Amino acid sequence: MQQFKTFISKWYPVILAFFCLLYSVGLGLWGRTDEALYTAHWPGTILLFALTIRQRRQ
């Protein structure tokens, strides 16, 4: 259980960004292209904020 917590605490931004990417692709496949284009920016933003926050902590 401790390994799982360590994994999640380290990789949660990547997992969240992956789900946002899947959401955006799903919207695009369903024909909702405006929403897909809007949500396509979320994964990059999540990863950049996570990177910035981790750099500031150290």
Rosetta blueprint (number, residue, H / E / L):
1 M L
2 Q H
3 Q H
4 F H
5 K H
6 T H
7 F H
8 I H
9 S H
10 K H
11 W H
12 Y H
13 P H
14 V H
15 I H
16 L H
17 A H
18 F H
19 F H
20 C H
21 L H
22 L H
23 Y H
24 S H
25 V H
26 G H
27 L H
28 G H
29 L H
30 W L
31 G L
32 R L
33 T H
34 D H
35 E H
36 A H
37 L H
38 Y H
39 T H
40 A L
41 H L
42 W H
43 P H
44 G H
45 T H
46 I H
47 L H
48 L H
49 F H
50 A H
51 L H
52 T H
53 I H
54 R H
55 Q H
56 R H
57 R H
58 Q L
